[in-house]
Amino acid sequence: MVVSMGRWIRCRPETKNEFQDVIKAWPELNALVHALRNQDMFPGMRNIRIRDVPNEEAPADPLAEKLQALKASEHARKEALQKKMDQLSGGVDAP
């Protein structure tokens, strides 16, 4: 059996809201974050990563919806970054 390792999605300013929604919708992760905060051990949102897994491995709704929103936000961030890089390299005309 081949197991997909997926990609890691880091919390960034552009995806912070989606990360917070995922944490709130995922009871175990939410409890862990709260426990770490209560002990002053939470490293902050910028240190959180979530593995992007294939849909067949994703948890059931509503968490799946939150994870999809996070994936979409990360995809949009990467597309915008690529477009900016293309513009800077002269590959695409600036708007």
C-alpha positions in Angstrom: 0.0 0.0 0.0 1.4 3.4 -1.0 0.7 6.2 1.5 0.7 9.8 0.2 2.9 12.0 2.4 1.1 15.1 1.1 2.4 18.6 1.4 2.7 20.8 4.5 0.7 24.0 4.7 2.2 26.6 7.0 0.2 29.3 8.8 0.9 32.6 7.1 -0.8 36.0 7.4 -2.8 35.2 4.2 -4.1 31.9 5.7 -4.4 32.7 9.4 -8.2 33.0 9.3 -8.6 29.6 7.6 -6.1 28.1 10.1 -8.2 29.4 13.0 -11.3 28.0 11.4 -9.6 24.6 11.0 -8.5 24.6 14.6 -11.9 25.5 15.9 -13.6 22.8 13.8 -11.0 20.1 14.9 -11.9 19.3 18.5 -8.6 17.5 19.3 -6.4 20.2 17.8 -8.5 22.9 19.4 -8.1 21.2 22.8 -4.3 20.9 22.3 -3.9 24.5 21.4 -5.9 25.6 24.4 -4.0 23.3 26.7 -0.7 24.7 25.4 -1.9 28.3 25.7 -3.0 27.7 29.3 0.5 26.5 30.1 2.2 29.4 28.2 3.7 26.9 25.9 1.9 27.7 22.6 4.5 28.8 20.1 2.0 31.0 18.1 0.0 30.5 14.9 3.0 31.1 12.6 4.6 27.9 13.9 1.6 25.7 13.0 1.6 23.4 9.9 -1.1 21.1 8.6 -0.4 18.3 6.2 -2.5 18.5 3.0 -3.8 15.0 2.6 -5.8 13.5 -0.3 -9.5 13.8 0.0 -10.1 10.1 0.8 -8.0 10.6 4.0 -9.6 13.9 5.0 -11.9 13.9 8.1 -15.6 14.2 7.7 -17.6 17.5 7.6 -17.5 20.2 8.8 -13.7 19.9 9.3 -13.3 18.8 5.6 -14.9 22.1 4.5 -12.5 24.1 6.7 -9.5 22.2 5.3 -10.7 22.7 1.8 -10.9 26.5 2.4 -7.4 26.4 3.8 -6.1 24.6 0.8 -7.8 27.1 -1.5 -6.3 30.0 0.3 -2.8 28.5 0.2 -3.3 27.8 -3.5 -4.3 31.4 -4.2 -1.3 32.6 -2.2 1.0 30.5 -4.3 -0.6 31.6 -7.6 -0.3 35.3 -6.6 3.4 34.8 -5.6 4.1 33.0 -8.9 2.4 35.8 -10.9 4.5 38.4 -9.0 7.7 36.4 -9.7 6.7 36.2 -13.4 6.1 39.9 -13.6 9.4 40.7 -11.9 11.3 38.4 -14.3 9.7 40.0 -17.3 7.8 36.8 -18.2 4.3 38.4 -18.0 3.3 42.0 -18.6 2.4 43.9 -15.4 -1.3 44.9 -15.2 
